[in-house]
Amino acid sequence: SQWVSALEQPYCGIKPEQADVALDNNDGSYAFVPLYTHVQNAIEESTTHLPAIGVLILASNDPAHFKSDMGTVFLSRIGDLLSAALANARE
């Protein structure tokens, strides 16, 4: 989905409207972790994201488990590791 590719960090909170197609349960809270193929730009020393190759969706019945104001460093790291594993498996 385009909204997943537009995420610059994991999304945490209630299920966004864009995810209605993928999930039919509205209870609880969610974390959407975009999975990318990373391209390193040596000149600018930054990472550019191509379109997302997938999304890791974590869910909880607890509406307060994944909150919009929570830190996402750990979720971002999980996404990076899973993205790298998927990229290696595709080669």
Secondary structure, DSSP 8 states (H G I E B T S, - for coil): -HHHHH-SS-EEES--GGGTTT----SSEEEEEEE--EEEETTTTEEEE-S-SEEEEEEESSTTTS-TTS--HHHHHHHHHHHHHHHHHH-
